[in-house]
Amino acid sequence: MGQEAAERRTGGVRWLVLVYKIPAEPTRLRAGVWRKIKGLGAIYLQNSVAALPESASAERALRLLRNEILEMGGTASLLTAGALGGGPEIEEQFNAARDDEYEEIVDRCEDFLGQIEKEYRAEHFTYAELEENDEDLVKLRNWLAKVVARDVLGASGQTAAQTALERCAKVLDEYAARVYAEEGEGR
């Protein structure tokens, strides 16, 4: 009953918490660690205290990062924790970070649609333009897949990002049909 009671008390979300200190110089080390932590989707609870929902993949990534910090002459501890207080706020912070990522994807989808519209206005209906736009759509899809993979608590912005990406795919399909028609006429 002890473990069950603890899970009920903490809402069931267990966290991996990385507490670290990096030498002040060179500053690139600090920036590199920050980028890696953000890339994992972790949130900062305080300066140099980052958290991720517990999972095997998150643990592997944070253990590797801990070793990197130690190798650069810093200190780092990796803990598992359940929130005794403030759990909902931590979950909200984590979901807000995912929603920010989803919102950025939606913004990039708008940029993508604007680029396709620009191709129509300029009457650029070539395979080269299609290939470039197709590559951009693949990047958007891959980015969304990464965010969805780390969205283990179910942030609300996922649907809007998926809808925006579906719209991009539909518009690109329409553009591709136009490219095929234009390229076919030149033969």
Secondary structure, 3 states (H helix, E strand, C coil): CHHHHHHHHHCCCEEEEEEEECCCCCHHHHHHHHHHHHHHCCEEEECCEEEEECCHHHHHHHHHHHHHHHHCCCEEEEEEEECCCCHHHHHHHHHHHHHHHHHHHHHHHHHHHHHHHHHHHHCCCCHHHHHHHHHHHHHHHHHHHHHHHHCCCCCCCHHHHHHHHHHHHHHHHHHHHHHHHHHHHCC
